[in-house]
Amino acid sequence: MSDDTLQHTQLDGITDYTAALDTLCKLAQHDLYLFEKDFDGLGYNSEARYTTLRNFLLANPAHRLFVLAHDTHYLSTMCPRMLMLLQQFGTGMFIYQTPQLLQHITDPFSVADESNYVRRFHFDDPRGILAQHDPEKARALKSRFLEMWTASHPAVSTTKLGL
């Protein structure tokens, strides 16, 4: 039996934030929405995060991983584990880039399903919050993510085109 009590944990640095992202990824049961400036330095190329995300995607073909970034250069050139996931789970994982009109958004956040989230106040400020069992705010962040997603475009693909 799980404890569904609202829980907010303050994050005071990049180490706390990275650990909170690990926790959030492990909490995901259906969908995971990740928004960052560029994902650099946040553990997305670590073996542990790769294993967590891979297990999440393997658990059920209906699971979805949505990755949204202002700049996808790090993901496409310096993050081979995320590219391996994209290649293996191309129907369940997507990497999009925000258009110029959304580049003013500076508060990264990630949402697991509709009840858990991690957010920071600004890209340059590692302080933030990990919220568990907070469906009202998680749904609001998910809605915001989906609005941004709709205006964005696919940016990273493992498909090789050419003759």
C-alpha positions in Angstrom: 0.0 0.0 0.0 1.4 3.4 -1.0 1.4 6.6 1.1 -0.5 9.2 -1.0 0.2 12.1 1.4 1.2 15.3 -0.2 4.9 15.8 0.2 7.1 18.7 -0.8 10.9 18.5 -0.6 12.9 21.7 -0.9 15.9 21.4 -3.3 18.9 23.5 -2.4 21.4 22.7 -5.2 22.1 20.9 -8.4 22.9 17.7 -6.5 19.5 17.8 -4.8 17.8 18.6 -8.1 19.5 15.8 -9.9 18.5 13.3 -7.2 15.0 14.7 -7.4 14.9 14.0 -11.1 16.0 10.4 -10.4 13.2 10.0 -7.9 10.7 11.5 -10.3 11.7 9.2 -13.1 11.3 6.2 -10.7 7.8 7.4 -9.7 6.5 7.5 -13.3 3.8 4.9 -14.0 2.5 6.0 -17.4 3.9 9.3 -18.8 7.0 11.4 -18.1 7.3 15.0 -19.3 10.7 16.6 -19.1 11.5 20.2 -19.9 14.9 21.7 -19.5 17.1 24.3 -21.3 19.5 21.8 -22.7 19.7 18.8 -20.2 23.4 19.2 -19.8 24.8 18.3 -16.3 21.6 16.8 -15.0 22.4 13.1 -15.1 20.7 12.2 -18.3 23.7 10.4 -19.6 24.3 8.4 -16.4 23.9 4.7 -16.4 21.5 4.8 -13.5 19.1 7.3 -15.2 19.4 5.4 -18.5 18.4 2.1 -16.7 15.5 3.8 -14.9 14.1 5.3 -18.1 14.7 2.1 -20.1 12.9 0.1 -17.4 10.0 2.6 -17.5 9.7 2.3 -21.3 10.1 -1.5 -21.2 7.4 -2.0 -18.6 4.5 -1.2 -20.9 4.4 -0.3 -24.6 1.9 2.4 -23.8 4.4 4.3 -21.6 5.5 7.6 -23.0 8.6 9.8 -22.5 8.3 13.4 -23.7 11.5 15.4 -23.7 11.4 19.1 -24.5 14.4 21.5 -24.7 15.2 25.0 -25.8 18.5 23.6 -27.2 18.9 19.9 -28.2 22.6 20.0 -29.1 23.7 18.3 -25.9 21.1 15.5 -26.3 22.0 14.9 -29.9 25.8 15.1 -29.6 26.9 14.4 -26.0 24.2 12.2 -24.6 24.5 8.7 -26.2 22.3 7.0 -23.6 19.3 9.2 -24.4 19.9 8.5 -28.1 20.0 4.8 -27.5 16.6 5.1 -25.7 15.2 7.1 -28.6 16.5 4.5 -31.1 15.1 1.5 -29.1 11.8 3.2 -28.1 11.1 5.5 -31.0 7.4 5.0 -30.7 7.3 5.7 -27.0 9.9 8.5 -26.7 10.1 11.9 -28.3 12.5 14.7 -28.3 11.2 18.2 -29.3 12.8 21.6 -29.4 10.9 24.8 -28.5 10.6 27.5 -31.1 12.0 31.0 -30.6 8.7 32.3 -29.3 9.0 30.0 -26.3 12.7 30.7 -25.5 11.7 33.2 -22.8 10.4 30.4 -20.6 13.2 30.0 -18.0 11.7 27.7 -15.3 12.5 24.0 -16.0 10.1 21.4 -14.7 9.3 17.7 -15.1 6.1 15.8 -14.4 5.4 12.1 -13.8 1.9 11.2 -14.7 -0.5 13.6 -13.0 0.6 13.7 -9.4 4.4 14.2 -9.1 6.7 16.9 -10.3 10.1 18.6 -10.0 10.6 22.2 -10.8 13.2 24.9 -10.4 12.7 28.7 -10.3 15.0 29.4 -13.1 17.6 27.6 -15.3 20.4 29.5 -13.5 19.0 28.7 -10.0 19.4 25.1 -8.8 16.9 25.7 -6.0 13.5 24.1 -6.5 11.0 21.6 -5.2 10.1 17.9 -5.6 6.4 17.4 -5.1 4.9 14.0 -4.6 1.1 13.4 -4.6 0.2 16.9 -5.6 -2.2 16.3 -8.5 -3.5 19.9 -8.7 -0.2 21.5 -9.4 1.1 18.5 -11.4 -1.8 18.7 -13.8 -1.3 22.4 -14.2 2.4 21.8 -15.1 1.5 19.0 -17.4 -1.0 21.3 -19.2 1.6 23.9 -19.5 4.1 21.3 -20.9 1.5 20.2 -23.5 0.9 23.7 -24.6 4.6 24.2 -25.1 4.9 20.8 -26.8 2.1 21.7 -29.3 4.1 24.8 -30.4 7.4 22.9 -30.6 8.9 20.6 -33.3 10.7 17.2 -33.4 14.4 17.9 -33.1 16.3 14.7 -32.5 15.8 11.5 -34.5 17.8 8.3 -34.9 16.5 7.8 -38.4 19.3 8.0 -41.0 18.2 9.5 -44.2 20.2 9.5 -47.4 21.1 7.4 -50.4 
